[in-house]
Amino acid sequence: PLNRQSDIFAGEGVELDVSTLADWVGACAATLMPLRDAIEKHAHSAARLHVDDTPVPVLAPGNGKTKTGRLWIYLRDERPHAGPAPPAVLYRYTPDRKGEHCRKHLAGFRGHLHADGYSGFAELYESAGDNPAAVTEVACWAHVRRGFFDVHKATGSPIAREALERIGQLFDIERTIAGQAADRRREIRRREVREKIDALGQWLDHQ
């Protein structure tokens, strides 16, 4: 916090007003804005984008407490599937987790979106009249797995354990094909993964 830095400097005999420090931060932000814009353009031009968000404590001046803001992470990384583009991560801050924020951030994106099941993304996957949706949902196995992991950790449930084992088999196969060409990965998924996913679906229905 700038006021704390100002006090620290004052203790060393250097007088720096908070307003001066704030001006410096603002000047740095303005100077870096073209770089931020370039990262955003590169990330959002991808055919596939990974998105997640995380809570971050934010000072609430005047009451000695913090409030919860949100950092949205937009990742372009083609390395796991042998893509040529360099990876990039764009971070966006919002004061809350309203769905309007992520939809605004992704307004110009066209492609496949890897994300959790957050309802704020839902409108992006909807078609408009005769126009197909610009964004295709790619659901996240890690988020599916997390629910079973939490249940097993809390209760030792044998059903949750078996779900983890079945999902783990999918992860094991994916590790062996990471970085390989798309045709190769598609072939292995059709040959080895699809049967396991179909069996998992039937098992889940049975449970």
C-alpha positions as CSV (number, residue, x, y, z in Angstrom):
1,P,0.0,0.0,0.0
2,L,1.3,3.4,-1.0
3,N,0.5,5.0,2.4
4,R,2.7,2.4,4.1
5,Q,5.5,2.9,1.7
6,S,5.3,6.7,2.3
7,D,5.6,6.1,6.0
8,I,8.6,3.8,5.5
9,F,10.4,6.4,3.3
10,A,9.6,9.1,5.9
11,G,11.2,7.1,8.6
12,E,14.4,7.1,6.5
13,G,14.2,10.9,6.1
14,V,12.7,10.8,2.5
15,E,9.5,12.8,2.1
16,L,7.3,11.2,-0.6
17,D,3.6,12.0,-0.6
18,V,1.2,9.3,-1.4
19,S,-0.1,11.4,-4.3
20,T,3.4,11.3,-5.8
21,L,3.7,7.6,-5.4
22,A,0.2,7.2,-7.0
23,D,1.3,9.4,-9.9
24,W,4.3,7.1,-10.4
25,V,2.1,4.0,-10.4
26,G,-0.3,5.6,-12.8
27,A,2.5,6.6,-15.2
28,C,3.9,3.0,-15.1
29,A,0.4,1.6,-15.9
30,A,0.0,4.0,-18.8
31,T,3.5,3.2,-20.2
32,L,2.8,-0.5,-20.0
33,M,-0.7,-0.3,-21.6
34,P,0.5,-1.0,-25.1
35,L,2.2,-4.2,-23.9
36,R,-1.0,-5.2,-22.1
37,D,-3.0,-4.6,-25.3
38,A,-0.6,-6.7,-27.3
39,I,-0.8,-9.6,-24.9
40,E,-4.6,-9.4,-25.0
41,K,-4.7,-9.3,-28.8
42,H,-2.3,-12.3,-29.0
43,A,-4.2,-14.3,-26.4
44,H,-7.6,-13.6,-27.8
45,S,-6.6,-14.4,-31.4
46,A,-6.1,-18.1,-30.3
47,A,-8.4,-20.8,-31.5
48,R,-8.4,-22.2,-27.9
49,L,-8.3,-20.2,-24.7
50,H,-8.1,-21.4,-21.1
51,V,-9.9,-19.2,-18.5
52,D,-10.1,-19.3,-14.7
53,D,-10.6,-16.8,-11.9
54,T,-9.3,-16.6,-8.4
55,P,-10.3,-14.4,-5.4
56,V,-7.9,-11.8,-4.2
57,P,-8.1,-9.7,-1.0
58,V,-8.3,-6.0,-1.7
59,L,-7.9,-3.3,1.0
60,A,-11.0,-1.4,1.9
61,P,-9.7,1.9,3.1
62,G,-11.3,3.4,6.2
63,N,-12.6,0.3,7.9
64,G,-9.3,-1.7,8.5
65,K,-10.6,-4.7,6.5
66,T,-10.3,-6.2,3.1
67,K,-12.9,-7.0,0.5
68,T,-12.8,-9.7,-2.2
69,G,-11.9,-8.8,-5.7
70,R,-11.3,-11.1,-8.6
71,L,-8.4,-11.9,-10.9
72,W,-9.4,-13.4,-14.3
73,I,-6.7,-15.4,-16.0
74,Y,-6.8,-15.8,-19.8
75,L,-4.2,-18.3,-21.0
76,R,-3.1,-19.2,-24.6
77,D,-0.8,-22.2,-24.6
78,E,-0.4,-24.3,-27.7
79,R,2.6,-26.3,-26.5
80,P,0.6,-29.3,-25.2
81,H,-0.8,-29.8,-28.8
82,A,2.3,-28.9,-30.8
83,G,1.1,-25.4,-31.8
84,P,3.6,-22.9,-33.1
85,A,2.4,-19.7,-31.3
86,P,4.2,-18.5,-28.1
87,P,2.3,-18.9,-24.9
88,A,0.8,-15.8,-23.1
89,V,-1.3,-15.1,-20.0
90,L,-3.5,-12.0,-19.6
91,Y,-4.7,-11.0,-16.2
92,R,-7.7,-8.8,-15.7
93,Y,-9.0,-7.5,-12.3
94,T,-12.6,-6.9,-11.4
95,P,-14.1,-5.8,-8.0
96,D,-16.5,-8.8,-8.0
97,R,-17.3,-12.0,-9.9
98,K,-20.3,-10.9,-11.9
99,G,-20.6,-12.7,-15.2
100,E,-20.8,-9.4,-17.1
101,H,-17.0,-9.0,-16.6
102,C,-15.8,-12.2,-18.2
103,R,-18.3,-11.8,-21.1
104,K,-17.0,-8.3,-21.7
105,H,-13.4,-9.5,-21.6
106,L,-14.3,-12.2,-24.1
107,A,-16.5,-10.1,-26.4
108,G,-14.1,-10.4,-29.3
109,F,-13.0,-14.0,-28.8
110,R,-14.0,-16.7,-31.3
111,G,-13.1,-20.3,-30.6
112,H,-13.0,-23.0,-28.0
113,L,-13.1,-21.9,-24.3
114,H,-11.7,-24.2,-21.6
115,A,-13.3,-23.2,-18.3
116,D,-15.1,-24.4,-15.3
117,G,-18.9,-24.6,-15.1
118,Y,-19.4,-21.0,-13.9
119,S,-22.8,-19.7,-15.1
120,G,-21.3,-16.4,-16.1
121,F,-19.8,-18.0,-19.2
122,A,-23.2,-19.6,-20.3
123,E,-24.3,-16.7,-22.6
124,L,-21.1,-17.0,-24.6
125,Y,-22.1,-20.5,-25.6
126,E,-25.6,-19.6,-26.8
127,S,-26.5,-19.1,-30.5
128,A,-28.3,-16.0,-31.6
129,G,-31.1,-16.8,-34.1
130,D,-29.5,-18.4,-37.2
131,N,-26.1,-17.4,-36.0
132,P,-24.1,-20.2,-34.2
133,A,-22.4,-19.3,-30.9
134,A,-19.0,-17.7,-31.4
135,V,-17.6,-19.6,-28.4
136,T,-17.6,-23.4,-28.0
137,E,-17.6,-24.7,-24.4
138,V,-14.8,-27.1,-23.5
139,A,-15.6,-28.4,-20.1
140,C,-12.8,-29.0,-17.6
141,W,-12.0,-32.5,-16.3
142,A,-9.9,-31.1,-13.5
143,H,-13.0,-29.3,-12.1
144,V,-15.0,-32.5,-12.5
145,R,-12.4,-34.4,-10.6
146,R,-12.2,-31.8,-7.8
147,G,-15.7,-32.5,-6.6
148,F,-15.0,-36.2,-6.2
149,F,-11.6,-35.5,-4.6
150,D,-13.3,-33.2,-2.0
151,V,-15.9,-35.9,-1.2
152,H,-13.4,-38.7,-0.9
153,K,-11.1,-36.6,1.3
154,A,-14.0,-35.7,3.6
155,T,-15.8,-39.1,3.8
156,G,-13.5,-41.8,2.3
157,S,-16.4,-42.6,-0.1
158,P,-15.6,-45.7,-2.2
159,I,-17.7,-44.3,-5.1
160,A,-15.7,-41.1,-5.1
161,R,-12.5,-43.1,-5.0
162,E,-13.5,-45.1,-8.1
163,A,-14.5,-42.0,-9.9
164,L,-11.0,-40.6,-9.2
165,E,-9.4,-43.8,-10.5
166,R,-11.5,-43.7,-13.7
167,I,-10.8,-40.0,-14.3
168,G,-7.1,-40.7,-13.5
169,Q,-6.9,-43.2,-16.3
170,L,-8.0,-40.4,-18.7
171,F,-5.3,-38.1,-17.3
172,D,-2.7,-40.9,-17.7
173,I,-3.4,-41.2,-21.4
174,E,-3.4,-37.5,-21.9
175,R,0.1,-37.2,-20.4
176,T,1.5,-39.7,-23.0
177,I,0.2,-37.7,-26.0
178,A,0.8,-34.1,-24.8
179,G,2.7,-32.2,-27.4
180,Q,1.9,-34.6,-30.2
181,A,0.2,-33.6,-33.5
182,A,-3.6,-33.2,-33.4
183,D,-4.2,-36.2,-35.7
184,R,-2.2,-38.4,-33.5
185,R,-4.0,-37.3,-30.3
186,R,-7.3,-37.7,-32.0
187,E,-6.5,-41.2,-33.1
188,I,-5.4,-42.3,-29.6
189,R,-8.5,-40.6,-28.0
190,R,-10.8,-42.5,-30.4
191,R,-9.0,-45.8,-29.8
192,E,-8.3,-45.6,-26.0
193,V,-10.2,-42.8,-24.4
194,R,-13.7,-42.9,-25.9
195,E,-14.4,-46.3,-24.5
196,K,-13.3,-45.3,-21.0
197,I,-15.5,-42.1,-21.1
198,D,-18.5,-44.1,-22.3
199,A,-17.9,-46.6,-19.5
200,L,-17.5,-43.8,-17.0
201,G,-20.9,-42.3,-18.1
202,Q,-22.7,-45.6,-17.7
203,W,-21.1,-46.1,-14.3
204,L,-22.1,-42.6,-13.2
205,D,-25.7,-43.2,-14.3
206,H,-25.7,-46.5,-12.4
207,Q,-24.4,-44.9,-9.2
